[in-house]
Amino acid sequence: MPEALRRAGYVLAATAFVAGLIAIATFVVGLAGGEVSVRSAVALGLGVAAVVLIPRAIALPSLLGGYAVLVYLFLFFPIVIVVVYAFNSGNNTAVFEGLSLRWFSRALGDETITSAIGRSLQIALASALIATVFGTAAALALSRVSRRIRAPFDTLVFLTLVVPELVIAISALIFFVNAGFDLGLATMFVGHTVFNASLVLLVVRARFASMGSTLEEASRDLGASALGTFRQVTLPRLAPAIVAGALLSFTFSFDDVVISNFTAGAGNDTWPLRILAGLRFGLAPDLNAAATMMLAITLLGLGGAALVLRRAARTQGEPVGLAFTGEAAPAPAPAEERLSVGARG
Amino acid sequence: MAIASAGREGPVAAPRGRLVGAVAGVALLVAAVGVYTQMGTLGLSLAPALVLLLISVPVFLLAGAGIRRLVGTGEVDHAGYPFALALPSLAYYCAFFLIPLGFLILFAVATPLGFGGVQYGFDLSNFRSGLDSLYVEVFLRTLRTAAVGTLLIVLVGYPLAYWIVRYAPENRRGLLLALIVIPFWTSFLIRTYSYLIVLSPEFFVSDWLEALRLTDGPLEVLYTTGAIQLGLVYNYLPLFVLPLYAALGRMDWGLVDAATDLGASQWAAFRQITLRLTAPGLITGTLLVFIPMMGEYVIPLVLGGGRVDLIGNVIQRLFLEAQDYALGSALALLVMGALSFFVVLYLYLSVRTEQEYGA
């Protein structure tokens, strides 16, 4: 297959190019530190040759394509390794000896792992629920109020997102200790929800703003109550954004290390905290197995959500991606908008 | 924050009515913040706390409607949803974000008594100890690591996003973007500790590098600044690519074609057109990765093995091990101050460059 062969060539060329850049960078750093050897000089020569010659030999799009393959390998290689090594039969996490499921049964039999996963699930579900309700409610209320009212609120939301998590975590700890909270599941849930509510608010509002208020106005003019309008007009069209926001919140809470680490108190390890505690004694294969199971669950959930959203996009002609880019979803083209209105009634 | 004034162009109430409505709205908010912050003394566990927060939404709605009727603002704007819907979040942010930040500042200027206790007052000694050369050195290391990490992420991420937007087959773009997001959805901690395997001297990567004569012996990257740097780049790359992808997606490539047709080199066209038009996405992306990197302590904890500290590790230990909340708070505020300074400087410089070139 010459096509596949050519692509492999591009990847190889991109590898050589990147290696060349690294060789040059290494030489420069070495030079600054006063360490120059024959070997680094040879590497420099080869590196310069690769960096100069390869772009001349191969067109930019092909070279970039090969490079993209490298980056995707960089992104997925470590995750794949964790999954593969979960099936390792040996005790050493870095040396593959053979296939086995023993670490899965070990992980499932370890009460500290299963109870930690249970705690994480409880917190993440609670946090996603409250964040979705609060965030959606605020998005509805704020989207069409005057700028004077909205600006301070927006600043507040922005702050909850940009203040480093560590700072939020330590202030939460100080507050909880001084306000008489018992550190535990409730404090972790409360801590996670600050960030999550802002996340949902942004995602839902971007969608709501791009929808326009024509349908809501029509509904109210035709005599529907506010609640009826929300249930029958706004909610169905907002659903993809709400689902996406809820998923983002769930994942954030489920994964969170920083806020949990500070507000967990003793004996309330969540799943990430259990991993962190385990790592203190070095990497263990049963952690890999448990991580792999979590990964499978996450991917199944994500895949399901992607399907739901895609279906919603197809029936409504208003795409909302899972990718949270911090920007409003592209407004639907007018024709599409009219079509979706027409299809509805 | 007045409920009465919330309707966009609703019927204007009498000024006195609006004032009463505003006061009642603020009182409602304060009451809610009070209840939220007392959740601890009520001894609420997860489920009751959840229920309390959930029922606050209808309570706010009913109270808002009640106030509106009381002050007689009458019908609200048809299309708008009542402003009372924003109050649960507002009360929540006040109770669990603003008040805690207030405590942080209060503790930073308090006198430590040990074991997390403080004597409230105005004592700047915490800041003086925070500026100790020991902490300054760690801070500078953190700054360097985050800056290099951001630079590396730009170098890795920009060509990738550029390729996806410009050269990848159009029907594959969604998939290619999803493939960048998926690692971001997998657990942050798993992604980080995966490098404990990959960089292990017993792993086959180490053997291969040695066989290729690229290293002299087993790989010795783990538990060094290099490993931390790699972990930072790996974890934060998607966060940079997403806004950049959005910026590149809005590019009009006709401009680049026009420039090259008129004799500009590829590189000149890229530098003078593409780079400048995507500058906003580039700025957003770099800030999105730089800020969290400055506060990062989990990656250095895992991949640095406690041998290399960033400022986050120091703060974490002050809180969770030394229980010196006052010094920890002061240090956190110093980092925040420095961070805001750098961010403002960066934004100022980039905006000025943009104006200079008339982009």
Interface residues (C-beta under 8 A of the other chain):
Chain A: L60 P61 L64 G65 Y67 A68 V71 Y72 F74 L75 F76 F77 P78 I79 I81 V82 Y85 N92 T93 A94 V95 Q122 I123 A126 L129 I130 V133 F134 G135 A137 A138 L140 A141 L142 R144 V145 S146 I149 F153 L156 V157 L159 T160 V162 V163 P164 E165 L166 V167 I168 I170 S171 A172 L173 I174 F175 F176 V177 N178 A179 G180 F181 D182 G184 L185 A186 F189 V190 G191 T193 V194 A197 L201 S213 E216 E217 R220 D221 A226 F230 T251 F254 D255 V257 V258 N261 F262 P272 I275 L276 L279 L283 L287 A291 M294 L295 T298 L299 L302 A306 G321 L322 A323 F324 T325 G326 E327
Chain B: M1 S5 A6 R8 T37 Q38 M39 G40 T41 G43 L44 S45 L46 A49 L50 L53 L54 V57 H78 A79 G80 Y81 P82 F83 A84 L85 A86 P88 S89 L90 Y92 Y93 F96 F97 L98 I99 P100 L101 F103 L104 F107 G116 V156 P159 L160 Y162 W163 I164 R166 Y167 A168 G174 L176 L177 A178 L179 I180 V181 I182 P183 W185 T186 S187 F188 L189 I190 R191 Y193 S194 Y195 L196 I197 V198 S200 E202 F203 Y234 L237 P238 L242 P243 Y245 A246 Q266 T284 L288 I291 P292 M294 G295 E296 Y297 V298 L301 V302 G312 I315 Q316 F319 L320 Y325 G328 S329 A332 V335 M336 L339
